[in-house]
């Protein structure tokens, strides 16, 4: 399934993106989507880094992350790829932060009411699809 299809089922941005990219990579784990749940709404609804972005970074880690703490070369290679990914995502989206992308911080009942009234979930869906496409280009590096 795509990240957008997971979002249509009701998963948050991070959960959706990580699951969609996990499917793209052929990775199945009981940890997905639960490991991503707390990153929704810009990390715990604080408006920080967009959940779709954090989900994509997690997917990059799944594919390219190190298992050996002494493997500094692999760590540094991934850090550079993540930095490049974040720069490209910010260029494409205009910001990396949820509050900037949707115009709200979702940590109050009033903000959630506005989110629903303005159907901002649709905007999140578009962001998820953009991030998924960009992340797939980075996940095809080898």
Phi, psi and omega per residue, in radians:
X1 nan 2.762 3.071
X2 -1.535 2.885 3.076
X3 -1.049 -0.700 3.114
X4 -1.075 -0.655 3.111
X5 -1.170 -0.663 3.061
X6 -1.132 -0.694 3.118
X7 -1.096 -0.699 3.102
X8 -1.050 -0.491 3.128
X9 -1.362 -0.226 3.104
X10 2.007 0.010 3.082
X11 -1.257 2.650 3.113
X12 -1.306 3.087 -3.030
X13 -1.044 -0.798 -3.114
X14 -1.198 -0.825 3.113
X15 -0.999 -0.798 -3.107
X16 -1.089 -0.836 -3.092
X17 -1.146 -0.792 -3.136
X18 -1.107 -0.734 3.121
X19 -1.139 -0.791 3.139
X20 -1.084 -0.752 3.133
X21 -1.280 -0.541 3.025
X22 -1.080 -0.760 3.076
X23 -1.080 -0.742 3.114
X24 -1.011 -0.661 3.140
X25 -1.475 -0.181 -3.077
X26 1.321 0.478 -3.105
X27 -1.793 2.221 3.046
X28 -2.104 2.350 3.118
X29 -2.701 2.481 3.050
X30 -1.133 -0.287 3.132
X31 -1.337 -0.367 3.132
X32 -1.698 2.158 0.245
X33 -1.711 -0.040 -2.962
X34 -1.025 -0.570 3.137
X35 -1.138 -0.391 -3.078
X36 -1.653 -0.194 -3.003
X37 -0.969 -0.786 -3.065
X38 -1.228 -0.107 -3.100
X39 -1.632 -0.034 3.138
X40 -1.152 2.647 3.110
X41 1.169 0.484 3.140
X42 1.370 0.821 -3.125
X43 1.187 1.634 3.089
X44 1.088 0.616 3.122
X45 1.075 0.491 3.108
X46 -1.625 -0.113 3.136
X47 1.479 0.103 3.129
X48 -1.254 -2.565 -3.061
X49 -0.985 2.266 -3.120
X50 -0.900 2.393 3.138
X51 -1.046 -0.620 3.105
X52 -1.078 -0.687 3.121
X53 -1.143 -0.832 -3.112
X54 -1.140 -0.622 3.075
X55 -1.101 -0.704 3.125
X56 -1.166 -0.703 3.103
X57 -1.116 -0.677 3.063
X58 -1.060 -0.729 3.132
X59 -1.116 -0.691 3.065
X60 -1.056 -0.690 3.102
X61 -1.144 -0.668 3.107
X62 -1.030 -0.777 -3.083
X63 -1.380 -0.752 -2.949
X64 -1.978 -0.105 -3.058
X65 -1.160 2.783 -3.109
X66 -1.561 2.739 3.038
X67 -1.966 -0.380 -3.103
X68 -1.811 2.090 -3.106
X69 -1.112 -0.279 3.118
X70 -1.496 -0.158 -3.086
X71 -1.445 1.301 -3.110
X72 -1.248 -0.476 3.119
X73 -1.134 -0.801 3.118
X74 -1.139 -0.737 3.111
X75 -1.031 -0.861 -3.093
X76 -1.163 -0.626 3.095
X77 -1.085 -0.802 3.140
X78 -1.161 -0.713 3.090
X79 -0.955 -0.764 -3.135
X80 -1.139 -0.724 3.119
X81 -1.130 -0.723 3.115
X82 -1.130 -0.735 3.105
X83 -1.040 -0.791 3.120
X84 -1.103 -0.759 3.104
X85 -1.025 -0.816 -3.127
X86 -1.103 -0.689 3.093
X87 -1.101 -0.772 3.129
X88 -1.150 -0.717 3.129
X89 -1.117 -0.750 3.129
X90 -1.129 -0.673 3.080
X91 -1.069 -0.769 -3.088
X92 -1.279 -0.719 -3.044
X93 -1.625 -0.448 -3.092
X94 1.722 -0.314 3.118
X95 -2.896 2.846 3.025
X96 -1.806 -0.168 -3.022
X97 -1.677 2.344 3.126
X98 -0.932 -0.837 -3.062
X99 -1.056 -0.582 3.110
X100 -1.337 -0.652 -3.078
X101 -1.242 -0.648 -3.116
X102 -1.946 -0.135 3.067
X103 1.434 0.237 -3.119
X104 -2.540 2.676 2.859
X105 -1.829 2.194 -2.921
X106 -1.549 0.433 -3.024
X107 -1.650 0.269 3.059
X108 -2.330 2.760 3.085
X109 -1.069 -0.681 -3.139
X110 -1.112 -0.754 3.115
X111 -1.115 -0.696 3.117
X112 -1.144 -0.613 3.096
X113 -1.112 -0.788 3.118
X114 -1.108 -0.743 3.110
X115 -0.956 -0.785 -3.130
X116 -1.258 -0.772 -3.107
X117 -1.073 -0.704 -3.123
X118 -1.511 0.026 -3.115
X119 0.884 0.838 -3.124
X120 -1.229 -0.241 3.046
X121 -1.025 -0.567 3.095
X122 -1.103 -0.729 3.103
X123 -1.131 -0.731 3.094
X124 -1.042 -0.705 3.135
X125 -1.028 -0.773 3.122
X126 -1.102 -0.715 3.127
X127 -1.112 -0.777 3.124
X128 -0.992 -0.786 -3.123
X129 -1.144 -0.694 3.104
X130 -1.120 -0.806 -3.111
X131 -1.134 -0.726 3.124
X132 -1.026 -0.818 -3.121
X133 -1.066 -0.815 3.117
X134 -1.088 -0.787 -3.125
X135 -1.084 -0.643 3.126
X136 -1.065 -0.587 3.094
X137 -1.162 -0.658 3.117
X138 -1.280 -0.546 3.133
X139 -1.344 -0.156 3.101
X140 -1.678 0.074 3.073
X141 -1.311 2.352 3.045
X142 -2.628 nan nan
